[in-house]
């Protein structure tokens, strides 16, 4: 299995090389030359496996350059009991008739990003050790990617992390998780701007090929292929768990849809890949907040990214994104995996500020099973309250966006699985507004908000960022 760029300007590389490369040299994103496929019998044979065992099977289809025993060791280290609270790693929790939450927030930072980051930390350290090299990771976070990456990579040999976050745009808990770390290889940088400004800075330094090579830059944002592939695993896991109690004949007609809260289109892209590989997903439903560029795109076929002045600060802040990097990978598939058509489309987007694919819009649902919807602050409050009243379960605001949109797309006879985004304890204000009290902090995180915080504030300036990286980059293994 080799990987190419969506824009056609990268020679095929291995999985390990794609992990360390991050953004492709031509500005595109790494994608498989051909997606692996699985048969219904193969999927069924995975039913008895534990989560680390399933991860080994699924990721072995992508990471063909990694010896199976090494991959098995990494998956068991990533998804171990000392990192994930739930015995199942990813539990399913019913909340409505025919609707369950997929529990992706059982890891060390209480967010779904741990599911990919814990594996990525293992895989990157392995790849660097094999190469005898170092990696300086530049990331951008709207909330949870930063802490998940930093907790997965803190203290890792040959790796430093430079994490960009928007000043004043994360919850107190999210800031405390990141900024309280004191590891020498972790550097938090608060940018005067919004998440999209952070993401643009990341692309600016990664797109400077001379600087990238000189300082061994990589990324752990959802543009990193390792995150996308690791997230594919829990779609297979959740699909299998949703039918565990059915007999063999009922499983044959069992239908499952997924609703995914989405900002940068990485999480739902993994679902698109799982479906394309052969997992019989009925529908993939994207849930947006007020920054609903993606909902507009899937409803109309017209993609209009918004500027910082029109990116709202909402009560589901990790989705406050108006330019979704991973959409490029889906449009690559939509355009027949034709890199020339994709590159031309992105030139049009850069020049005009929008991309009109309305002629292709009917295919979104008909061919790819993709639908979408939008949720607001009032919707989030009402949904958190109604889920708590009906089931006793407390959900975070991003998951509430998902549940609200999932309810609008529920179908009789189809199980709806909503991907949980984070634990509600990370967002006390809106949870308190909805149910009258904030979710308590886990015992092991008591006192987090009182810890000293360490962060460098910086203008939205690529030159300043390059200078900071140059002065703090790790240079030798």
C-alpha positions in Angstrom: 0.0 0.0 0.0 1.4 3.4 -1.1 0.1 6.9 -0.6 -0.1 9.8 -3.1 -1.1 13.4 -2.9 -4.6 14.6 -3.8 -2.9 17.2 -6.1 -0.6 14.7 -7.9 2.7 16.2 -7.1 4.2 13.6 -4.7 5.8 10.3 -5.5 4.1 7.3 -3.8 5.3 6.9 -0.2 4.8 4.3 2.5 2.5 4.6 5.4 5.3 5.5 7.8 6.6 8.2 5.4 3.1 9.7 5.1 2.9 9.9 8.9 6.1 11.9 9.1 5.4 14.0 6.0 2.1 15.5 7.1 1.1 18.0 4.3 2.3 16.8 0.9 5.1 18.8 -0.8 2.6 20.1 -3.4 0.2 21.4 -0.7 -2.1 18.4 -1.1 -3.1 15.7 1.4 -1.9 12.1 1.4 -4.5 9.5 0.4 -4.2 5.7 -0.4 -3.4 4.9 -4.0 -6.3 2.5 -3.7 -8.4 2.0 -0.6 -8.3 -1.5 0.9 -11.5 -3.5 0.8 -13.0 -6.0 3.2 -15.7 -8.6 2.7 -18.8 -9.1 4.8 -17.3 -12.4 6.0 -14.1 -10.7 7.0 -16.0 -8.1 9.0 -18.0 -10.7 10.8 -14.8 -12.7 11.6 -13.7 -9.6 13.6 -16.7 -9.6 15.9 -15.0 -11.5 18.8 -11.9 -9.2 18.8 -11.0 -6.7 21.5 -10.5 -3.1 20.5 -6.6 -3.4 20.3 -7.0 -6.6 18.2 -9.5 -5.0 15.9 -7.2 -2.0 15.5 -4.4 -4.3 14.5 -6.5 -5.9 11.8 -7.8 -2.7 10.3 -4.6 -0.7 10.5 -2.6 -3.6 9.0 -4.6 -2.9 5.8 -3.1 0.6 5.7 0.3 0.2 7.4 1.7 -2.5 5.2 5.2 -1.4 5.7 5.1 -2.0 9.5 5.8 -5.6 10.7 2.6 -7.1 12.1 4.1 -7.9 15.5 5.3 -4.3 15.8 1.8 -3.0 14.8 0.2 -5.3 17.3 2.5 -4.1 20.1 1.7 -0.5 19.2 -2.1 -1.0 19.1 -2.0 -2.8 22.5 0.1 0.0 24.0 -2.1 2.7 22.5 -5.4 1.2 23.7 -4.4 -0.1 27.1 -6.3 0.0 30.4 -3.9 2.5 31.9 -5.0 5.0 29.2 -8.7 4.3 28.7 -11.2 4.1 31.5 -13.8 1.9 29.9 -13.1 -1.9 29.7 -14.4 -1.9 26.2 -12.3 1.2 25.2 -15.3 2.3 23.2 -18.6 1.6 24.9 -22.0 2.1 23.3 -24.7 3.9 25.5 -28.4 4.0 24.4 -30.0 7.4 24.8 -33.2 7.1 22.5 -35.1 4.3 21.0 -32.8 3.1 18.2 -30.1 5.6 19.0 -26.8 5.2 20.9 -23.7 7.2 21.7 -20.4 5.8 20.6 -18.2 6.5 23.6 -15.0 7.9 22.2 -14.0 10.0 25.2 -12.7 7.5 27.6 -9.0 8.4 27.1 -6.6 10.6 29.0 -7.9 14.0 27.7 -11.6 13.0 27.7 -12.0 13.7 24.0 -12.4 11.6 20.9 -9.0 12.8 19.6 -7.3 10.4 22.0 -8.5 7.5 19.9 -6.2 8.5 17.0 -3.5 10.4 18.9 -2.6 7.5 21.2 -1.9 5.3 18.2 -0.2 8.2 16.3 2.2 8.8 19.2 3.3 5.1 19.1 3.6 5.0 15.3 5.6 8.2 15.0 8.1 7.3 17.6 8.5 3.9 15.9 8.9 5.4 12.5 11.5 8.0 13.7 13.5 5.3 15.5 13.6 3.2 12.4 14.8 6.2 10.4 17.1 7.6 13.0 15.6 11.0 12.7 13.7 13.7 14.6 10.3 15.4 14.1 9.1 18.9 15.0 5.3 18.8 14.9 3.4 21.9 14.2 -0.3 21.6 15.0 -3.4 23.8 15.2 -6.2 23.1 17.6 -9.7 24.5 18.1 -9.9 22.7 21.5 -9.2 19.0 21.8 -6.6 18.1 19.2 -4.0 20.1 21.1 -4.3 18.3 24.5 -4.7 14.9 22.9 -1.6 15.4 20.8 0.4 16.7 23.7 -0.6 14.0 26.1 0.3 11.4 23.4 3.6 12.9 22.5 4.9 14.4 25.8 8.4 13.0 26.5 8.6 11.0 23.3 12.2 10.6 22.0 13.1 12.8 19.0 9.8 14.7 18.9 8.9 18.3 19.8 5.3 19.8 19.6 4.4 23.4 18.6 0.7 23.7 19.1 -1.2 26.7 17.9 -4.5 27.7 19.5 -6.7 30.7 19.1 -6.5 33.2 22.0 -9.7 33.2 24.1 -11.5 30.6 21.9 -11.3 27.5 24.1 -12.9 26.5 27.3 -11.1 27.0 30.6 -10.7 23.3 30.9 -9.3 22.9 27.4 -6.7 25.6 28.1 -5.8 24.1 31.4 -5.2 20.7 29.9 -2.8 22.1 27.4 -1.1 25.0 29.1 -0.4 23.3 32.4 2.0 20.8 30.8 5.7 21.4 31.6 7.4 18.9 29.4 10.4 20.3 27.6 9.2 19.0 24.2 5.8 20.8 24.5 5.4 24.4 23.2 1.9 26.0 23.4 1.4 29.1 21.2 -1.7 31.2 21.5 -2.4 33.0 18.2 -4.2 36.4 18.0 -7.0 35.1 15.8 -9.4 32.2 15.2 -8.7 28.5 14.5 -8.6 29.0 10.8 -5.8 31.6 11.3 -3.9 28.9 13.2 -4.5 26.4 10.5 -3.4 28.9 7.8 -0.1 29.5 9.7 0.4 25.7 10.0 0.0 25.4 6.2 2.3 28.4 5.6 5.2 26.9 7.5 4.5 23.4 6.2 4.3 24.8 2.6 7.7 26.4 2.9 9.6 23.3 1.7 13.1 24.6 2.5 12.1 25.5 6.1 10.1 22.2 6.5 13.1 20.1 5.4 15.6 22.1 7.5 13.6 21.8 10.7 12.1 18.3 10.1 8.5 19.6 10.3 5.4 17.3 10.5 1.9 17.6 11.7 -0.7 15.8 13.9 -3.7 17.7 12.7 -6.5 15.7 11.1 -4.7 16.2 7.8 -2.2 13.6 9.1 -3.1 10.3 7.4 -2.4 8.3 10.6 -5.2 10.0 12.4 -7.7 9.3 9.6 -6.7 5.6 9.4 -6.9 5.1 13.2 -10.4 6.7 13.3 -11.6 4.2 10.7 -11.3 1.5 13.4 -14.1 2.7 15.7 -16.6 2.7 12.8 -16.0 -1.0 12.4 -16.1 -1.5 16.2 -19.3 0.4 16.7 -21.0 -1.2 13.7 -20.2 -4.6 15.1 -21.2 -3.8 18.7 -24.6 -2.4 17.5 -25.6 -5.8 16.4 -24.0 -8.0 19.0 -27.4 -9.0 20.6 -29.0 -9.9 17.2 -29.1 -13.5 15.8 -27.3 -14.3 12.6 -30.4 -13.8 10.4 -31.2 -10.4 11.9 -27.7 -9.2 11.4 -28.0 -9.7 7.7 -30.7 -7.1 7.5 -29.4 -4.8 10.2 -28.9 -1.2 9.0 -26.7 1.4 10.8 -26.2 5.1 10.2 -23.7 7.4 11.9 -24.1 11.0 12.9 -20.8 12.9 13.3 -20.3 16.4 14.8 -17.8 17.9 12.4 -15.6 21.0 12.0 -12.5 20.0 10.0 -14.2 17.0 8.3 -11.6 14.5 9.6 -13.8 12.3 11.8 -16.6 11.9 9.2 -14.0 11.4 6.5 -12.9 8.3 8.3 -16.5 7.1 8.2 -16.5 7.7 4.4 -13.4 5.6 4.1 -14.9 2.8 6.3 -18.0 2.8 4.1 -15.8 2.8 0.9 -13.9 -0.1 2.2 -17.0 -2.2 2.5 -18.5 -1.5 5.9 -22.3 -1.4 5.2 -23.0 2.1 6.6 -26.5 3.3 5.6 -26.0 7.0 6.1 -23.3 9.3 7.3 -24.8 12.5 8.7 -22.7 15.5 9.3 -23.7 17.8 12.2 -22.5 21.4 12.1 -22.9 24.3 14.6 -23.5 27.9 13.6 -20.3 27.8 11.5 -22.2 25.7 9.1 -20.1 26.0 5.9 -20.1 22.2 5.5 -23.9 21.9 6.0 -24.3 24.5 3.3 -21.9 22.5 1.0 -23.7 19.2 1.4 -27.1 20.8 1.0 -26.2 22.9 -2.1 -22.9 21.6 -3.5 -21.4 25.1 -3.1 -18.4 25.4 -0.8 -17.8 28.9 0.6 -15.2 29.1 3.3 -15.7 32.1 5.6 -13.1 34.5 6.9 -12.2 35.1 10.6 -14.7 38.0 10.8 -17.5 35.6 10.0 -16.4 32.6 12.1 -18.6 32.7 15.2 -17.4 31.9 18.7 -19.9 29.3 19.9 -20.7 27.1 22.8 -19.3 24.1 20.8 -15.9 25.7 20.2 -14.1 22.7 18.8 -16.3 23.1 15.7 -15.7 26.8 15.2 -14.1 26.2 11.9 -15.0 27.7 8.5 -12.4 26.1 6.3 -12.4 22.3 6.5 -9.0 20.9 5.5 -10.1 17.3 5.1 -12.9 18.2 2.6 -10.2 18.1 0.0 -9.9 14.3 0.5 -13.6 13.8 -0.1 -13.7 16.0 -3.1 -10.7 14.1 -4.5 -13.0 11.0 -4.4 -16.0 12.9 -5.7 -13.9 14.0 -8.7 -13.0 10.4 -9.6 -9.7 10.5 -7.7 -8.4 12.8 -10.6 -5.6 14.9 -9.2 -5.7 17.3 -12.1 -9.4 18.0 -11.6 -8.8 18.4 -7.9 -5.9 20.8 -8.3 -7.9 22.9 -10.8 -10.8 23.0 -8.4 -8.6 24.2 -5.6 -7.1 26.9 -7.8 -10.7 28.1 -8.5 -11.4 28.1 -4.7 -8.2 30.1 -4.0 -9.0 32.6 -6.7 -12.7 33.1 -6.3 -13.3 32.1 -2.6 -15.9 29.5 -3.5 -16.2 26.2 -5.3 -19.4 25.3 -7.2 -20.0 21.5 -7.3 -23.7 21.8 -7.3 -23.9 19.6 -10.4 -22.4 16.8 -8.2 -24.6 17.5 -5.2 -27.2 14.7 -5.9 -24.4 12.1 -5.6 -23.6 13.2 -2.0 -26.5 11.2 -0.6 -27.2 8.8 -3.5 -23.6 7.5 -4.0 -21.8 8.3 -0.7 -24.7 8.3 1.8 -23.8 11.8 3.1 -26.4 14.1 4.6 -26.1 17.1 7.0 -27.7 19.5 9.4 -27.1 22.5 11.7 -27.5 23.0 15.4 -27.5 26.3 17.4 -26.8 27.2 21.0 -30.5 26.9 21.9 -30.6 23.5 20.3 -27.5 22.4 22.3 -29.1 23.5 25.6 -32.4 21.8 24.8 -30.7 18.6 23.6 -28.4 18.3 26.7 -31.4 18.8 28.9 -33.7 16.3 27.0 -31.1 13.6 26.9 -30.4 14.0 30.6 -34.1 13.9 31.4 -34.9 10.9 29.3 -31.8 8.7 29.9 -29.8 10.2 32.8 -26.8 10.7 30.5 -25.0 14.0 30.4 -23.5 15.0 27.1 -21.1 17.8 26.0 -22.2 20.5 23.5 -20.6 19.0 20.5 -22.2 15.7 21.0 -25.5 17.6 21.6 -25.0 19.1 18.1 -24.8 15.5 16.9 -27.8 14.2 18.7 -30.0 17.2 17.6 -29.1 16.5 13.9 -29.3 12.7 14.4 -32.9 13.0 15.6 -33.8 14.9 12.5 -32.4 12.1 10.3 -33.6 9.1 12.3 -35.3 6.4 10.2 -37.5 3.6 11.2 -35.7 0.3 11.3 -32.2 2.0 11.1 -29.9 2.1 14.2 -28.5 5.6 14.6 -25.0 5.8 16.2 -23.9 9.3 17.3 -20.1 9.7 17.8 -19.4 11.3 21.2 -17.0 14.1 21.0 -15.9 14.9 24.6 -16.9 14.5 28.2 -19.3 17.2 29.5 -17.0 18.1 32.4 -14.9 20.1 29.8 -17.8 22.5 29.2 -19.3 23.4 32.6 -21.1 26.6 31.5 -23.4 25.2 28.9 -24.0 22.0 30.9 -24.9 24.1 33.9 -27.3 26.2 31.8 -29.0 23.0 30.5 -29.4 20.9 33.6 -28.7 23.3 36.5 -25.3 21.9 37.5 -21.9 21.3 35.9 -20.6 17.7 35.4 -18.0 17.0 38.1 -14.3 16.7 37.3 -12.9 13.2 37.4 -10.9 12.5 40.5 -7.7 12.2 38.6 -8.1 15.7 37.2 -9.0 17.5 40.4 -7.0 20.7 40.8 -6.3 21.0 37.0 -7.8 24.4 36.8 -5.5 25.7 39.6 -2.2 24.6 38.0 0.2 27.2 36.6 -0.2 27.7 32.8 2.6 28.1 30.3 1.9 29.6 26.9 3.5 32.0 24.4 1.2 34.6 22.9 1.9 35.5 19.3 0.6 37.7 16.5 -1.0 36.0 13.5 2.4 36.2 11.8 4.2 33.4 10.0 7.6 35.0 10.3 7.3 35.1 14.1 6.2 31.5 14.1 9.2 30.4 12.0 11.6 32.3 14.3 10.1 30.6 17.4 10.3 27.1 15.8 13.9 27.7 14.7 14.9 28.6 18.3 13.1 25.7 20.0 13.2 22.8 17.5 14.7 19.5 18.4 17.7 18.9 16.1 19.0 15.4 16.9 17.6 12.0 18.0 
